[in-house]
Amino acid sequence: MKRLGSLVCDGSDGIKRQVKAWNALEPGIRLPASLPDGGFIGQQTPLIDAVELLDMHIRLEPDPRAVDPSVTALAKEEEIR
């Protein structure tokens, strides 16, 4: 979520690329249906406000896969066992 907030500076193309990359790891990730593809309505986006509100009310911790990519491999090994 925090990464999404920082992507706003890259514009809608940056957001589209990141959502596509996230979908490679976790299929089904998408922006809310009320937002057009890319998360912007004209020159504005509510994504920064939404991320800040979530972070204020629910402490957002980094995804362990972002900190240590081996976490994903370990989790898959556990599933196989």
Steps between C-alpha positions, in 0.01 A plus 500: 500500500773746585670427170177594324501840669855569384414401143263791458795718400559264206147564372243253377751308285716429804199381696386275214848343475516436874151348520595272208821397683307432821258283304789282392554416869143522625233465228186707544656818640326801352408857578148574624241478222405866552846608379592493134793285389810669637333647808462859379186701439624777275812638669406380849502171686354401836765231546734705721218592738379140512847366583552765769162422659575127503842559650355727766232251609672170420876488537623384160804275527720425199420174322764250611552407133612857431751490785627145435407331168597161644184517717293416191720200419480376861123537504470294179723231649272486806193461277661207319572320827 
